[in-house]
Each structure stands twice: as structure tokens, then as C-alpha cells.
Amino acid sequence: ADDEAADPKKELEDRCKAPCTRPLKEYQACAKRIQGDESGHKHCTGQYFDYWRCVDKCVATKLFSYLK
């Protein structure tokens, strides 16, 4: 029977979150700052993408070693 390989990306993302604490803290600080904004004009999109860019960059260096 064919065993379906587990996707290692999720596990790698979890491991790569630790080195990305600075962008995460910047995102969390932004989210806290704009928490009461009712206008909808304030957002933390840049900080959010900075955080995930850091995580993705870390994952990319490790993920391809799992490919056959």
C-alpha cells in the first residue's frame, strides 16, 4: 500500500517561528496599538507579512532537503 508522506512544512514552520520573534513582536505591538480603531484605516499588514516572510525564508532553506 502507498503510504502518503506527511507534509513537513507545518512542522518546519513551527520550528522556524522561534528565530522570527522580532517581527512577531512588531506585529503584536502594532495589533495592540490599533486595537480600538473603529475607522478601519489602520492595519498591520506590513508587519504581518514581515513575520511570515521571515518564517517562509527559514522554511525554504530546510524544506527542499525533504524532497526526493
Predicted model as a PDB file, atoms N, CA, C, CB and O in Angstrom, pLDDT in the B-factor column:
MODEL        1                                                                  
ATOM      1  N   ALA A   1       0.848  -1.181   0.000  1.00 47.00           N  
ATOM      2  CA  ALA A   1       0.000   0.000   0.000  1.00 47.00           C  
ATOM      3  C   ALA A   1       0.892   1.243   0.000  1.00 47.00           C  
ATOM      4  CB  ALA A   1      -0.964  -0.001   1.228  1.00 47.00           C  
ATOM      5  O   ALA A   1       1.975   1.259   0.587  1.00 47.00           O  
ATOM      6  N   ASP A   2       0.408   2.266  -0.668  1.00 54.00           N  
ATOM      7  CA  ASP A   2       1.159   3.520  -0.707  1.00 54.00           C  
ATOM      8  C   ASP A   2       0.908   4.306   0.563  1.00 54.00           C  
ATOM      9  CB  ASP A   2       0.777   4.358  -1.944  1.00 54.00           C  
ATOM     10  O   ASP A   2      -0.233   4.637   0.887  1.00 54.00           O  
ATOM     11  N   ASP A   3       1.971   4.599   1.270  1.00 63.00           N  
ATOM     12  CA  ASP A   3       1.853   5.459   2.442  1.00 63.00           C  
ATOM     13  C   ASP A   3       1.983   6.898   1.984  1.00 63.00           C  
ATOM     14  CB  ASP A   3       2.929   5.111   3.519  1.00 63.00           C  
ATOM     15  O   ASP A   3       2.936   7.272   1.300  1.00 63.00           O  
ATOM     16  N   GLU A   4       1.012   7.689   2.373  1.00 69.00           N  
ATOM     17  CA  GLU A   4       1.061   9.094   1.994  1.00 69.00           C  
ATOM     18  C   GLU A   4       2.052   9.814   2.905  1.00 69.00           C  
ATOM     19  CB  GLU A   4      -0.351   9.748   2.078  1.00 69.00           C  
ATOM     20  O   GLU A   4       1.965   9.738   4.130  1.00 69.00           O  
ATOM     21  N   ALA A   5       2.983  10.504   2.284  1.00 69.00           N  
ATOM     22  CA  ALA A   5       4.004  11.211   3.050  1.00 69.00           C  
ATOM     23  C   ALA A   5       3.389  12.393   3.784  1.00 69.00           C  
ATOM     24  CB  ALA A   5       5.142  11.685   2.131  1.00 69.00           C  
ATOM     25  O   ALA A   5       2.528  13.099   3.257  1.00 69.00           O  
ATOM     26  N   ALA A   6       3.842  12.585   4.985  1.00 77.00           N  
ATOM     27  CA  ALA A   6       3.362  13.723   5.764  1.00 77.00           C  
ATOM     28  C   ALA A   6       4.029  14.989   5.238  1.00 77.00           C  
ATOM     29  CB  ALA A   6       3.654  13.530   7.287  1.00 77.00           C  
ATOM     30  O   ALA A   6       5.188  14.970   4.826  1.00 77.00           O  
ATOM     31  N   ASP A   7       3.286  16.078   5.258  1.00 83.00           N  
ATOM     32  CA  ASP A   7       3.814  17.361   4.804  1.00 83.00           C  
ATOM     33  C   ASP A   7       4.688  17.944   5.914  1.00 83.00           C  
ATOM     34  CB  ASP A   7       2.658  18.347   4.421  1.00 83.00           C  
ATOM     35  O   ASP A   7       4.181  18.274   6.986  1.00 83.00           O  
ATOM     36  N   PRO A   8       5.983  18.073   5.674  1.00 87.00           N  
ATOM     37  CA  PRO A   8       6.880  18.573   6.722  1.00 87.00           C  
ATOM     38  C   PRO A   8       6.805  20.089   6.896  1.00 87.00           C  
ATOM     39  CB  PRO A   8       8.307  18.174   6.410  1.00 87.00           C  
ATOM     40  O   PRO A   8       7.397  20.629   7.830  1.00 87.00           O  
ATOM     41  N   LYS A   9       6.088  20.781   6.013  1.00 89.00           N  
ATOM     42  CA  LYS A   9       6.072  22.243   6.051  1.00 89.00           C  
ATOM     43  C   LYS A   9       5.533  22.776   7.377  1.00 89.00           C  
ATOM     44  CB  LYS A   9       5.236  22.785   4.902  1.00 89.00           C  
ATOM     45  O   LYS A   9       6.098  23.720   7.930  1.00 89.00           O  
ATOM     46  N   LYS A  10       4.461  22.195   7.895  1.00 91.00           N  
ATOM     47  CA  LYS A  10       3.857  22.674   9.139  1.00 91.00           C  
ATOM     48  C   LYS A  10       4.836  22.548  10.309  1.00 91.00           C  
ATOM     49  CB  LYS A  10       2.566  21.892   9.443  1.00 91.00           C  
ATOM     50  O   LYS A  10       4.981  23.469  11.113  1.00 91.00           O  
ATOM     51  N   GLU A  11       5.501  21.400  10.390  1.00 92.00           N  
ATOM     52  CA  GLU A  11       6.478  21.191  11.464  1.00 92.00           C  
ATOM     53  C   GLU A  11       7.638  22.181  11.325  1.00 92.00           C  
ATOM     54  CB  GLU A  11       7.009  19.731  11.444  1.00 92.00           C  
ATOM     55  O   GLU A  11       8.102  22.745  12.316  1.00 92.00           O  
ATOM     56  N   LEU A  12       8.095  22.386  10.103  1.00 93.00           N  
ATOM     57  CA  LEU A  12       9.185  23.335   9.875  1.00 93.00           C  
ATOM     58  C   LEU A  12       8.756  24.759  10.219  1.00 93.00           C  
ATOM     59  CB  LEU A  12       9.658  23.266   8.418  1.00 93.00           C  
ATOM     60  O   LEU A  12       9.539  25.527  10.777  1.00 93.00           O  
ATOM     61  N   GLU A  13       7.512  25.114   9.886  1.00 94.00           N  
ATOM     62  CA  GLU A  13       7.010  26.442  10.246  1.00 94.00           C  
ATOM     63  C   GLU A  13       7.039  26.630  11.754  1.00 94.00           C  
ATOM     64  CB  GLU A  13       5.581  26.648   9.712  1.00 94.00           C  
ATOM     65  O   GLU A  13       7.441  27.685  12.245  1.00 94.00           O  
ATOM     66  N   ASP A  14       6.614  25.609  12.491  1.00 94.00           N  
ATOM     67  CA  ASP A  14       6.614  25.696  13.954  1.00 94.00           C  
ATOM     68  C   ASP A  14       8.033  25.900  14.479  1.00 94.00           C  
ATOM     69  CB  ASP A  14       5.994  24.427  14.573  1.00 94.00           C  
ATOM     70  O   ASP A  14       8.245  26.687  15.402  1.00 94.00           O  
ATOM     71  N   ARG A  15       8.999  25.201  13.901  1.00 94.00           N  
ATOM     72  CA  ARG A  15      10.387  25.347  14.327  1.00 94.00           C  
ATOM     73  C   ARG A  15      10.966  26.701  13.922  1.00 94.00           C  
ATOM     74  CB  ARG A  15      11.234  24.226  13.741  1.00 94.00           C  
ATOM     75  O   ARG A  15      11.819  27.247  14.623  1.00 94.00           O  
ATOM     76  N   CYS A  16      10.511  27.239  12.805  1.00 95.00           N  
ATOM     77  CA  CYS A  16      11.068  28.489  12.292  1.00 95.00           C  
ATOM     78  C   CYS A  16      10.441  29.730  12.933  1.00 95.00           C  
ATOM     79  CB  CYS A  16      10.886  28.550  10.795  1.00 95.00           C  
ATOM     80  O   CYS A  16      10.909  30.844  12.695  1.00 95.00           O  
ATOM     81  N   LYS A  17       9.413  29.559  13.724  1.00 95.00           N  
ATOM     82  CA  LYS A  17       8.798  30.718  14.375  1.00 95.00           C  
ATOM     83  C   LYS A  17       9.707  31.301  15.457  1.00 95.00           C  
ATOM     84  CB  LYS A  17       7.447  30.328  14.983  1.00 95.00           C  
ATOM     85  O   LYS A  17       9.698  32.512  15.680  1.00 95.00           O  
ATOM     86  N   ALA A  18      10.489  30.458  16.131  1.00 95.00           N  
ATOM     87  CA  ALA A  18      11.355  30.929  17.212  1.00 95.00           C  
ATOM     88  C   ALA A  18      12.375  31.976  16.755  1.00 95.00           C  
ATOM     89  CB  ALA A  18      12.081  29.757  17.825  1.00 95.00           C  
ATOM     90  O   ALA A  18      12.529  32.996  17.428  1.00 95.00           O  
ATOM     91  N   PRO A  19      13.078  31.763  15.635  1.00 95.00           N  
ATOM     92  CA  PRO A  19      14.047  32.784  15.218  1.00 95.00           C  
ATOM     93  C   PRO A  19      13.393  34.058  14.685  1.00 95.00           C  
ATOM     94  CB  PRO A  19      14.958  32.216  14.161  1.00 95.00           C  
ATOM     95  O   PRO A  19      14.082  35.047  14.433  1.00 95.00           O  
ATOM     96  N   CYS A  20      12.096  34.044  14.513  1.00 97.00           N  
ATOM     97  CA  CYS A  20      11.385  35.205  13.950  1.00 97.00           C  
ATOM     98  C   CYS A  20      10.611  35.967  15.021  1.00 97.00           C  
ATOM     99  CB  CYS A  20      10.425  34.755  12.843  1.00 97.00           C  
ATOM    100  O   CYS A  20       9.565  36.548  14.732  1.00 97.00           O  
ATOM    101  N   THR A  21      11.110  35.969  16.243  1.00 96.00           N  
ATOM    102  CA  THR A  21      10.381  36.632  17.323  1.00 96.00           C  
ATOM    103  C   THR A  21      10.339  38.147  17.168  1.00 96.00           C  
ATOM    104  CB  THR A  21      11.003  36.281  18.648  1.00 96.00           C  
ATOM    105  O   THR A  21       9.364  38.780  17.572  1.00 96.00           O  
ATOM    106  N   ARG A  22      11.376  38.735  16.593  1.00 97.00           N  
ATOM    107  CA  ARG A  22      11.373  40.201  16.444  1.00 97.00           C  
ATOM    108  C   ARG A  22      10.222  40.671  15.541  1.00 97.00           C  
ATOM    109  CB  ARG A  22      12.725  40.682  15.866  1.00 97.00           C  
ATOM    110  O   ARG A  22       9.452  41.540  15.950  1.00 97.00           O  
ATOM    111  N   PRO A  23      10.082  40.121  14.323  1.00 97.00           N  
ATOM    112  CA  PRO A  23       8.942  40.548  13.506  1.00 97.00           C  
ATOM    113  C   PRO A  23       7.593  40.196  14.139  1.00 97.00           C  
ATOM    114  CB  PRO A  23       9.034  39.919  12.130  1.00 97.00           C  
ATOM    115  O   PRO A  23       6.616  40.920  13.949  1.00 97.00           O  
ATOM    116  N   LEU A  24       7.530  39.099  14.886  1.00 97.00           N  
ATOM    117  CA  LEU A  24       6.289  38.735  15.560  1.00 97.00           C  
ATOM    118  C   LEU A  24       5.939  39.770  16.621  1.00 97.00           C  
ATOM    119  CB  LEU A  24       6.405  37.339  16.193  1.00 97.00           C  
ATOM    120  O   LEU A  24       4.786  40.188  16.728  1.00 97.00           O  
ATOM    121  N   LYS A  25       6.925  40.184  17.402  1.00 97.00           N  
ATOM    122  CA  LYS A  25       6.682  41.187  18.441  1.00 97.00           C  
ATOM    123  C   LYS A  25       6.268  42.519  17.825  1.00 97.00           C  
ATOM    124  CB  LYS A  25       7.934  41.375  19.313  1.00 97.00           C  
ATOM    125  O   LYS A  25       5.423  43.223  18.379  1.00 97.00           O  
ATOM    126  N   GLU A  26       6.858  42.869  16.681  1.00 97.00           N  
ATOM    127  CA  GLU A  26       6.474  44.105  15.997  1.00 97.00           C  
ATOM    128  C   GLU A  26       5.021  44.025  15.531  1.00 97.00           C  
ATOM    129  CB  GLU A  26       7.408  44.376  14.796  1.00 97.00           C  
ATOM    130  O   GLU A  26       4.278  45.001  15.637  1.00 97.00           O  
ATOM    131  N   TYR A  27       4.620  42.876  15.022  1.00 97.00           N  
ATOM    132  CA  TYR A  27       3.227  42.677  14.593  1.00 97.00           C  
ATOM    133  C   TYR A  27       2.282  42.749  15.792  1.00 97.00           C  
ATOM    134  CB  TYR A  27       3.069  41.315  13.869  1.00 97.00           C  
ATOM    135  O   TYR A  27       1.243  43.406  15.724  1.00 97.00           O  
ATOM    136  N   GLN A  28       2.634  42.085  16.873  1.00 97.00           N  
ATOM    137  CA  GLN A  28       1.783  42.089  18.059  1.00 97.00           C  
ATOM    138  C   GLN A  28       1.662  43.493  18.647  1.00 97.00           C  
ATOM    139  CB  GLN A  28       2.333  41.124  19.110  1.00 97.00           C  
ATOM    140  O   GLN A  28       0.585  43.881  19.099  1.00 97.00           O  
ATOM    141  N   ALA A  29       2.754  44.258  18.646  1.00 96.00           N  
ATOM    142  CA  ALA A  29       2.719  45.634  19.154  1.00 96.00           C  
ATOM    143  C   ALA A  29       1.812  46.492  18.282  1.00 96.00           C  
ATOM    144  CB  ALA A  29       4.143  46.239  19.206  1.00 96.00           C  
ATOM    145  O   ALA A  29       1.050  47.313  18.792  1.00 96.00           O  
ATOM    146  N   CYS A  30       1.891  46.306  16.981  1.00 95.00           N  
ATOM    147  CA  CYS A  30       1.027  47.050  16.061  1.00 95.00           C  
ATOM    148  C   CYS A  30      -0.434  46.686  16.309  1.00 95.00           C  
ATOM    149  CB  CYS A  30       1.415  46.761  14.590  1.00 95.00           C  
ATOM    150  O   CYS A  30      -1.291  47.565  16.395  1.00 95.00           O  
ATOM    151  N   ALA A  31      -0.712  45.405  16.421  1.00 94.00           N  
ATOM    152  CA  ALA A  31      -2.090  44.960  16.650  1.00 94.00           C  
ATOM    153  C   ALA A  31      -2.645  45.553  17.941  1.00 94.00           C  
ATOM    154  CB  ALA A  31      -2.160  43.424  16.701  1.00 94.00           C  
ATOM    155  O   ALA A  31      -3.816  45.928  18.005  1.00 94.00           O  
ATOM    156  N   LYS A  32      -1.813  45.636  18.955  1.00 94.00           N  
ATOM    157  CA  LYS A  32      -2.247  46.207  20.225  1.00 94.00           C  
ATOM    158  C   LYS A  32      -2.522  47.710  20.075  1.00 94.00           C  
ATOM    159  CB  LYS A  32      -1.185  45.961  21.315  1.00 94.00           C  
ATOM    160  O   LYS A  32      -3.497  48.229  20.618  1.00 94.00           O  
ATOM    161  N   ARG A  33      -1.642  48.403  19.326  1.00 92.00           N  
ATOM    162  CA  ARG A  33      -1.794  49.846  19.113  1.00 92.00           C  
ATOM    163  C   ARG A  33      -3.102  50.193  18.412  1.00 92.00           C  
ATOM    164  CB  ARG A  33      -0.627  50.377  18.300  1.00 92.00           C  
ATOM    165  O   ARG A  33      -3.737  51.196  18.736  1.00 92.00           O  
ATOM    166  N   ILE A  34      -3.502  49.367  17.459  1.00 92.00           N  
ATOM    167  CA  ILE A  34      -4.684  49.712  16.654  1.00 92.00           C  
ATOM    168  C   ILE A  34      -5.940  48.987  17.117  1.00 92.00           C  
ATOM    169  CB  ILE A  34      -4.430  49.393  15.195  1.00 92.00           C  
ATOM    170  O   ILE A  34      -6.963  49.026  16.434  1.00 92.00           O  
ATOM    171  N   GLN A  35      -5.875  48.340  18.246  1.00 91.00           N  
ATOM    172  CA  GLN A  35      -6.974  47.516  18.742  1.00 91.00           C  
ATOM    173  C   GLN A  35      -8.308  48.266  18.792  1.00 91.00           C  
ATOM    174  CB  GLN A  35      -6.635  46.997  20.118  1.00 91.00           C  
ATOM    175  O   GLN A  35      -9.347  47.688  18.473  1.00 91.00           O  
ATOM    176  N   GLY A  36      -8.296  49.516  19.180  1.00 84.00           N  
ATOM    177  CA  GLY A  36      -9.544  50.253  19.315  1.00 84.00           C  
ATOM    178  C   GLY A  36      -9.949  51.035  18.076  1.00 84.00           C  
ATOM    179  O   GLY A  36     -10.905  51.809  18.130  1.00 84.00           O  
ATOM    180  N   ASP A  37      -9.252  50.855  16.966  1.00 81.00           N  
ATOM    181  CA  ASP A  37      -9.555  51.611  15.751  1.00 81.00           C  
ATOM    182  C   ASP A  37     -10.882  51.170  15.156  1.00 81.00           C  
ATOM    183  CB  ASP A  37      -8.437  51.445  14.720  1.00 81.00           C  
ATOM    184  O   ASP A  37     -11.048  50.014  14.767  1.00 81.00           O  
ATOM    185  N   GLU A  38     -11.810  52.091  15.091  1.00 82.00           N  
ATOM    186  CA  GLU A  38     -13.119  51.798  14.519  1.00 82.00           C  
ATOM    187  C   GLU A  38     -13.208  52.232  13.061  1.00 82.00           C  
ATOM    188  CB  GLU A  38     -14.207  52.479  15.329  1.00 82.00           C  
ATOM    189  O   GLU A  38     -14.145  51.853  12.358  1.00 82.00           O  
ATOM    190  N   SER A  39     -12.232  53.031  12.596  1.00 86.00           N  
ATOM    191  CA  SER A  39     -12.309  53.574  11.236  1.00 86.00           C  
ATOM    192  C   SER A  39     -11.978  52.536  10.176  1.00 86.00           C  
ATOM    193  CB  SER A  39     -11.374  54.755  11.096  1.00 86.00           C  
ATOM    194  O   SER A  39     -12.458  52.634   9.046  1.00 86.00           O  
ATOM    195  N   GLY A  40     -11.167  51.543  10.520  1.00 78.00           N  
ATOM    196  CA  GLY A  40     -10.780  50.536   9.547  1.00 78.00           C  
ATOM    197  C   GLY A  40      -9.618  50.971   8.679  1.00 78.00           C  
ATOM    198  O   GLY A  40      -9.209  50.241   7.777  1.00 78.00           O  
ATOM    199  N   HIS A  41      -9.075  52.162   8.942  1.00 84.00           N  
ATOM    200  CA  HIS A  41      -7.973  52.671   8.134  1.00 84.00           C  
ATOM    201  C   HIS A  41      -6.616  52.180   8.617  1.00 84.00           C  
ATOM    202  CB  HIS A  41      -7.993  54.174   8.133  1.00 84.00           C  
ATOM    203  O   HIS A  41      -5.668  52.112   7.835  1.00 84.00           O  
ATOM    204  N   LYS A  42      -6.516  51.842   9.880  1.00 89.00           N  
ATOM    205  CA  LYS A  42      -5.245  51.376  10.428  1.00 89.00           C  
ATOM    206  C   LYS A  42      -5.158  49.866  10.268  1.00 89.00           C  
ATOM    207  CB  LYS A  42      -5.096  51.781  11.920  1.00 89.00           C  
ATOM    208  O   LYS A  42      -6.147  49.149  10.425  1.00 89.00           O  
ATOM    209  N   HIS A  43      -3.967  49.403   9.955  1.00 92.00           N  
ATOM    210  CA  HIS A  43      -3.770  47.961   9.787  1.00 92.00           C  
ATOM    211  C   HIS A  43      -2.323  47.596  10.071  1.00 92.00           C  
ATOM    212  CB  HIS A  43      -4.166  47.514   8.364  1.00 92.00           C  
ATOM    213  O   HIS A  43      -1.464  48.472  10.176  1.00 92.00           O  
ATOM    214  N   CYS A  44      -2.059  46.325  10.193  1.00 94.00           N  
ATOM    215  CA  CYS A  44      -0.719  45.814  10.480  1.00 94.00           C  
ATOM    216  C   CYS A  44      -0.279  44.836   9.392  1.00 94.00           C  
ATOM    217  CB  CYS A  44      -0.684  45.129  11.865  1.00 94.00           C  
ATOM    218  O   CYS A  44       0.481  43.904   9.655  1.00 94.00           O  
ATOM    219  N   THR A  45      -0.755  45.052   8.189  1.00 95.00           N  
ATOM    220  CA  THR A  45      -0.466  44.139   7.095  1.00 95.00           C  
ATOM    221  C   THR A  45       1.035  44.014   6.844  1.00 95.00           C  
ATOM    222  CB  THR A  45      -1.167  44.604   5.830  1.00 95.00           C  
ATOM    223  O   THR A  45       1.542  42.911   6.639  1.00 95.00           O  
ATOM    224  N   GLY A  46       1.742  45.137   6.861  1.00 96.00           N  
ATOM    225  CA  GLY A  46       3.184  45.101   6.624  1.00 96.00           C  
ATOM    226  C   GLY A  46       3.912  44.264   7.645  1.00 96.00           C  
ATOM    227  O   GLY A  46       4.773  43.459   7.288  1.00 96.00           O  
ATOM    228  N   GLN A  47       3.584  44.437   8.903  1.00 97.00           N  
ATOM    229  CA  GLN A  47       4.227  43.668   9.971  1.00 97.00           C  
ATOM    230  C   GLN A  47       3.865  42.182   9.875  1.00 97.00           C  
ATOM    231  CB  GLN A  47       3.821  44.224  11.349  1.00 97.00           C  
ATOM    232  O   GLN A  47       4.695  41.310  10.134  1.00 97.00           O  
ATOM    233  N   TYR A  48       2.615  41.911   9.501  1.00 97.00           N  
ATOM    234  CA  TYR A  48       2.171  40.526   9.335  1.00 97.00           C  
ATOM    235  C   TYR A  48       2.984  39.838   8.243  1.00 97.00           C  
ATOM    236  CB  TYR A  48       0.663  40.473   8.998  1.00 97.00           C  
ATOM    237  O   TYR A  48       3.474  38.724   8.428  1.00 97.00           O  
ATOM    238  N   PHE A  49       3.119  40.509   7.111  1.00 98.00           N  
ATOM    239  CA  PHE A  49       3.879  39.922   6.013  1.00 98.00           C  
ATOM    240  C   PHE A  49       5.368  39.826   6.334  1.00 98.00           C  
ATOM    241  CB  PHE A  49       3.676  40.736   4.751  1.00 98.00           C  
ATOM    242  O   PHE A  49       6.028  38.887   5.888  1.00 98.00           O  
ATOM    243  N   ASP A  50       5.911  40.770   7.093  1.00 97.00           N  
ATOM    244  CA  ASP A  50       7.315  40.689   7.505  1.00 97.00           C  
ATOM    245  C   ASP A  50       7.552  39.440   8.349  1.00 97.00           C  
ATOM    246  CB  ASP A  50       7.724  41.952   8.293  1.00 97.00           C  
ATOM    247  O   ASP A  50       8.560  38.752   8.185  1.00 97.00           O  
ATOM    248  N   TYR A  51       6.621  39.154   9.246  1.00 97.00           N  
ATOM    249  CA  TYR A  51       6.733  37.968  10.097  1.00 97.00           C  
ATOM    250  C   TYR A  51       6.717  36.694   9.256  1.00 97.00           C  
ATOM    251  CB  TYR A  51       5.593  37.936  11.131  1.00 97.00           C  
ATOM    252  O   TYR A  51       7.583  35.832   9.407  1.00 97.00           O  
ATOM    253  N   TRP A  52       5.730  36.578   8.371  1.00 97.00           N  
ATOM    254  CA  TRP A  52       5.620  35.356   7.576  1.00 97.00           C  
ATOM    255  C   TRP A  52       6.724  35.251   6.540  1.00 97.00           C  
ATOM    256  CB  TRP A  52       4.272  35.297   6.891  1.00 97.00           C  
ATOM    257  O   TRP A  52       7.086  34.139   6.157  1.00 97.00           O  
ATOM    258  N   ARG A  53       7.272  36.360   6.073  1.00 97.00           N  
ATOM    259  CA  ARG A  53       8.417  36.328   5.163  1.00 97.00           C  
ATOM    260  C   ARG A  53       9.616  35.707   5.894  1.00 97.00           C  
ATOM    261  CB  ARG A  53       8.763  37.770   4.643  1.00 97.00           C  
ATOM    262  O   ARG A  53      10.350  34.901   5.322  1.00 97.00           O  
ATOM    263  N   CYS A  54       9.802  36.087   7.145  1.00 97.00           N  
ATOM    264  CA  CYS A  54      10.882  35.514   7.954  1.00 97.00           C  
ATOM    265  C   CYS A  54      10.694  34.008   8.122  1.00 97.00           C  
ATOM    266  CB  CYS A  54      10.943  36.198   9.332  1.00 97.00           C  
ATOM    267  O   CYS A  54      11.637  33.238   7.939  1.00 97.00           O  
ATOM    268  N   VAL A  55       9.488  33.595   8.466  1.00 97.00           N  
ATOM    269  CA  VAL A  55       9.206  32.170   8.655  1.00 97.00           C  
ATOM    270  C   VAL A  55       9.403  31.413   7.336  1.00 97.00           C  
ATOM    271  CB  VAL A  55       7.762  31.966   9.187  1.00 97.00           C  
ATOM    272  O   VAL A  55      10.035  30.358   7.318  1.00 97.00           O  
ATOM    273  N   ASP A  56       8.867  31.945   6.242  1.00 96.00           N  
ATOM    274  CA  ASP A  56       8.988  31.272   4.946  1.00 96.00           C  
ATOM    275  C   ASP A  56      10.437  31.154   4.491  1.00 96.00           C  
ATOM    276  CB  ASP A  56       8.184  32.015   3.896  1.00 96.00           C  
ATOM    277  O   ASP A  56      10.831  30.139   3.917  1.00 96.00           O  
ATOM    278  N   LYS A  57      11.221  32.182   4.745  1.00 96.00           N  
ATOM    279  CA  LYS A  57      12.637  32.144   4.355  1.00 96.00           C  
ATOM    280  C   LYS A  57      13.363  31.037   5.113  1.00 96.00           C  
ATOM    281  CB  LYS A  57      13.317  33.512   4.621  1.00 96.00           C  
ATOM    282  O   LYS A  57      14.181  30.318   4.538  1.00 96.00           O  
ATOM    283  N   CYS A  58      13.069  30.903   6.384  1.00 95.00           N  
ATOM    284  CA  CYS A  58      13.658  29.847   7.205  1.00 95.00           C  
ATOM    285  C   CYS A  58      13.205  28.471   6.721  1.00 95.00           C  
ATOM    286  CB  CYS A  58      13.281  30.040   8.685  1.00 95.00           C  
ATOM    287  O   CYS A  58      14.024  27.560   6.595  1.00 95.00           O  
ATOM    288  N   VAL A  59      11.925  28.315   6.452  1.00 95.00           N  
ATOM    289  CA  VAL A  59      11.373  27.035   5.998  1.00 95.00           C  
ATOM    290  C   VAL A  59      11.979  26.642   4.652  1.00 95.00           C  
ATOM    291  CB  VAL A  59       9.832  27.114   5.889  1.00 95.00           C  
ATOM    292  O   VAL A  59      12.313  25.477   4.437  1.00 95.00           O  
ATOM    293  N   ALA A  60      12.119  27.602   3.754  1.00 92.00           N  
ATOM    294  CA  ALA A  60      12.617  27.308   2.411  1.00 92.00           C  
ATOM    295  C   ALA A  60      14.005  26.690   2.437  1.00 92.00           C  
ATOM    296  CB  ALA A  60      12.637  28.568   1.576  1.00 92.00           C  
ATOM    297  O   ALA A  60      14.316  25.831   1.612  1.00 92.00           O  
ATOM    298  N   THR A  61      14.839  27.115   3.371  1.00 89.00           N  
ATOM    299  CA  THR A  61      16.190  26.564   3.430  1.00 89.00           C  
ATOM    300  C   THR A  61      16.204  25.115   3.899  1.00 89.00           C  
ATOM    301  CB  THR A  61      17.052  27.403   4.346  1.00 89.00           C  
ATOM    302  O   THR A  61      17.167  24.391   3.646  1.00 89.00           O  
ATOM    303  N   LYS A  62      15.149  24.687   4.578  1.00 89.00           N  
ATOM    304  CA  LYS A  62      15.093  23.343   5.131  1.00 89.00           C  
ATOM    305  C   LYS A  62      14.163  22.405   4.364  1.00 89.00           C  
ATOM    306  CB  LYS A  62      14.660  23.410   6.558  1.00 89.00           C  
ATOM    307  O   LYS A  62      14.393  21.196   4.330  1.00 89.00           O  
ATOM    308  N   LEU A  63      13.131  22.947   3.758  1.00 87.00           N  
ATOM    309  CA  LEU A  63      12.078  22.123   3.148  1.00 87.00           C  
ATOM    310  C   LEU A  63      12.588  21.280   1.988  1.00 87.00           C  
ATOM    311  CB  LEU A  63      10.947  23.003   2.667  1.00 87.00           C  
ATOM    312  O   LEU A  63      12.190  20.124   1.842  1.00 87.00           O  
ATOM    313  N   PHE A  64      13.458  21.839   1.167  1.00 82.00           N  
ATOM    314  CA  PHE A  64      13.878  21.115  -0.031  1.00 82.00           C  
ATOM    315  C   PHE A  64      14.725  19.881   0.281  1.00 82.00           C  
ATOM    316  CB  PHE A  64      14.653  22.039  -0.936  1.00 82.00           C  
ATOM    317  O   PHE A  64      14.865  19.004  -0.572  1.00 82.00           O  
ATOM    318  N   SER A  65      15.283  19.798   1.466  1.00 84.00           N  
ATOM    319  CA  SER A  65      16.022  18.592   1.844  1.00 84.00           C  
ATOM    320  C   SER A  65      15.071  17.405   2.062  1.00 84.00           C  
ATOM    321  CB  SER A  65      16.849  18.852   3.120  1.00 84.00           C  
ATOM    322  O   SER A  65      15.512  16.256   2.079  1.00 84.00           O  
ATOM    323  N   TYR A  66      13.777  17.677   2.229  1.00 78.00           N  
ATOM    324  CA  TYR A  66      12.780  16.616   2.417  1.00 78.00           C  
ATOM    325  C   TYR A  66      12.291  16.048   1.086  1.00 78.00           C  
ATOM    326  CB  TYR A  66      11.593  17.148   3.216  1.00 78.00           C  
ATOM    327  O   TYR A  66      11.694  14.972   1.048  1.00 78.00           O  
ATOM    328  N   LEU A  67      12.541  16.764   0.007  1.00 74.00           N  
ATOM    329  CA  LEU A  67      12.045  16.337  -1.297  1.00 74.00           C  
ATOM    330  C   LEU A  67      12.961  15.263  -1.863  1.00 74.00           C  
ATOM    331  CB  LEU A  67      11.945  17.536  -2.269  1.00 74.00           C  
ATOM    332  O   LEU A  67      14.173  15.271  -1.646  1.00 74.00           O  
ATOM    333  N   LYS A  68      12.355  14.350  -2.587  1.00 63.00           N  
ATOM    334  CA  LYS A  68      13.142  13.251  -3.185  1.00 63.00           C  
ATOM    335  C   LYS A  68      13.393  13.537  -4.641  1.00 63.00           C  
ATOM    336  CB  LYS A  68      12.421  11.891  -3.030  1.00 63.00           C  
ATOM    337  O   LYS A  68      14.035  12.740  -5.325  1.00 63.00           O  
TER     338      LYS A  68                                                      
ENDMDL                                                                          
END                                                                             
